[in-house]
Amino acid sequence: MSYNSAFQQQASGNEGFHLPIGGFLKQSFSDYPGRVAAVLFTRGCNFRCVYCHNPELVLPDLLRHSKPYEVKGILAWLLSNSSFLDAVVITGGEPTLHPSLPEFIRQIKSLGLEVKLDTNGTNPQMLEVLMSEKLVDYVAMDIKSVLDHQKYASVCGECFTETMLDAVERSLALLHEAVIDCEIRTTLLGSHHTEKDITELIRLVRIPYFLQECNSLKTLQAVVGKKLGREEIAELMESLEPKGGNVCLR
């Protein structure tokens, strides 16, 4: 049996396999550095970030008005177009909430495609499995604020718990020791992040660290207070000590 035939047989038999995919971008040149990638957005999240730009993947009232993509159809498309892609990015929502994620990634990897995972870091157990089994080639983790429960909850909602904070710390430690490509990202809001906070974050993160502005065109909540644009963030980065050779503006 040929490679493609074997995969097609596997994909056609996954009716019982379930991963709730709420969005599908067939080609991206910016979501995985240096790679042409398809982007899959999983449904559901355990955060309620004020600046979340995918509320339709997070809020139950909005989720009820849409149906997830069929996994079989996604896999079939990836099979047919794998020669035009280098990788698949799995983002959300929060992908690591779903126990079926490792098996889904195995099927993607069987096509010879790399996998990048975007995560909020609240499931270090899943992250450790994915890295130890070499199912991910790149991990991008969002750090919402300094590692303080009250400050973190001010960004991602009252649902944020001390247990989640501990999980985020454990995930960051995993990435600091990882042998694959990793990055940390923080979306900055003038109303939530002080210069002291940003300095503390720069000292905390020892891998490539990207500071980015809030995309306020569509957000889960109305973003109130001062918004930091790219020029303001660049000026702020220039004034901060330590500068941090691993810190970039995105």
N, C-alpha and C positions, 0 to 999 in steps of 0.2 A: 504493500500500500504506500502511495506517495505521501510526502510530508503534508501537502495541502489537503489531500483526501483524508488523512488521519485527523487533521485539525477540523475540517468540515464535519466529520463524523462526531467529534467531540463537541463542537459548538451546537450541532443540531440536537444533541442529547441533553442539553442543559436546561430543559423546561423547569426543573425543580430548583435551579440555581437562581438566587435573587440578590441583586444589588440595586438599590433604588437610585437610578441615574435621572437627574432632573434637567440636565443641559448637556449639549454636545456641540463642540466647536471642532470642525473637521480639520482645520489647519491653522496653526499659530506659529509665528516666528519670534515671539517675545516671551512666552510663558516658560520655556526651558532654554536657558542660555546656550547658544550655539547649536541648537537642535530645531528641526522642523517637527512639530508635535501636534497631535490631536489632543483636545482637552475635554475631559469628562467631569461633570459637576454632580456630586452625589447630593441627595436630598436629606435634610435633617441636620440639626446642629444643637449642641448643648450650651452654646453661648447666644447672647442677644446683643451683639456689639452695636453701639450707637451708629457707627459709620458703615455697617455691613451693606454692601452694594448688591447683594443677592437675597433680599428678603423673601422672594418667592420660593427659595429653597429652604427657608428657616421657619417661617411662621405657619403654624397649623392651618389657620384660616385660608391662607393663600395656597398651601399644598393641596387642600381639598379640591381646588379648582383646576388641578392639572394631573396628568397621568405620567408616571415614569416611562422612560424609554425601555424597550425590550432589550434585555442583555444579549439575546441571540442575534438581534439585528445589529447591535453595536459591534459584536465580535465578527459577524459576517462582513461588515463594512471594513473593519480593520484588516481582515484577511485579504480582501480585494484590493486594498489600497496601501498595504504595508510597504511596498516598494517606493512609495512617495513620502514615507514618513521615517523619522529617526526614533521617535519616542511617543509616549502617551503621558500626559499630565493628568493626575487624579486630584481634584480639588473639591470644594463644596460650597456650602455645608461643611460637615466634618467627616471625612472619609473613614477615619479609624473607629467610628461608632459601629460600623457594620462588620459582624463576624465573618461574613463571606468575602471580605476584601482580599485576604491572601490568595484564595482560590481564583478569584477574578484576575488578580495580577499574574498568577502562574499561567493563565491562558494567554494573556497579553505577551508575556515573556517568551512563550513558545513560538511566537511569530518573529522573534529576533529583535523586538523593539525594546528600547530602554524605557524605564518608568521613573517619573518624578512625582513625589507625593507632597501635597500642601497640607499642613496640619496645624491645629492649635496646641498640640502637645499634651492633651489631657488623657491620652491612652499610651503611656510609655510601654506597657506590656505588648501591645500590638506593634508599636514602633520597633521594639527589640526583636520581635519575631520577624518582621519584614526585613530588617537589616541583617540579622544572623542567617537567614535563609537566602540572602542576596536577591531579594525580590524587588528592591528599590535601588536605583542608581543615584538618585539625588533627592534630598529632603529639604523642603523649605518650611520653616516653623515661624509662626507669628508670635512675638512677645508683645502683649498688649500694653504693658506698663512695667514699672519696677515691681519686683516680686514682693508686693505688699497686698494683703487681701483687699483692703478697702480701696486702694488705688486701682487694682485690677478690676474689681467689681464695678467701679465707676465707668469703666469702658465697656465691659462685656455683660453687665447686667446683674441683678440680684440673684440670679441662678448660680453665680460663681461661688464656690465653697472653698474652705481651707483644704479639703481633700484634693480639689482640682489644682490649687496652688502648689501643693506638694507634687502632684503629677507633672505639672509644667516644669518644676525644678528638676525632676528626675529625667524628663525628656531632654532638657537642655544639657544635662550632664552626659546623656547618651550621645548627643550630637557632638559634644566637645571631644569625645573619644572615638568618634566614627572614622572609618577609613574611606567612606564614600564622600562625594561632594555634598556639602550642606550649606545652608544659609539661614540667617535669622532676619526677620523683618519687623519693623514697628511703624505703624501709621500714626503720624503725629497730629494731635489736636492741641491748639493753644490753651483751650479750656481744661485740658486733662494732663498735659505734660509740661513740667517746669524745666528750666535749664538744669537744675539739680537732678531731676529725674533722668534726663537724657545723659548727663555725665555719668550717673550711676549705671545706666544701661550699657554705655560704651565700655566701662570698666568690667562689667559682668560678662559680656559676650566676647569670646576669643576666636570665633570663626567669622567668615564674611558676614557683615552686618549692614543691612540696607534700611535707611530712614526714608519714608515716603509720605507724600502729602495725602490728605483725605480727598477722595473723589466724592464730592457732595452732590452730584447730579441726581443720584438716587440712593437713598440710605434707609436703613431700617427705622431709624428715628430722626427727627429733625435735629441736625447738628447745630447746637447753640454755642455762643461765645466766639472767641477769636479763632479763625482758621489760619493755618500756616501754609503759605504757598512755597513753591520750590525755591524762589530767591531768598525768602526768609529762613527756610531750613538751611540753605547753603551758608548764609551769613552766620546762623547760629552754630553750625558745625565748625566754621572757621574760628569762632570765638571760644569754643570749648576746650578745656584741658581735662584729660589728655585728648589729643587729636584722634588717636586711634587709627592705625594704618589699615585696619580691616573694615573701616566704616565708609560707606558710599551713599550718595543721594540717588534715589530712584524716582 
